[in-house]
Amino acid sequence: MTKNRKTAACLAILIGGTGAHKFYMGNWKMGSIYLLFGITGIPELIGIYEGITYLRESDEKFQERLII
């Protein structure tokens, strides 16, 4: 299943604290952890970092990250 790298990056940068990008990519376990710890502010920072990482990597490398 293919997912759009730019969509995941936007979700991570804008609402990364909710784990939306992890849910979008099919990683429900990490998405739930982001959601639980969202009140601390740490997932927001990690989400911004991950969003930038998604934008910098190739589509092929991004597709390898997806949980099927």
Secondary structure, 3 states (H helix, E strand, C coil): CCCCHHHHHHHHHHHHHHCHHHHHCCCHHHHHHHHHCHHHCHHHHHHHHHHHHHHHCCHHHHHHHCCC
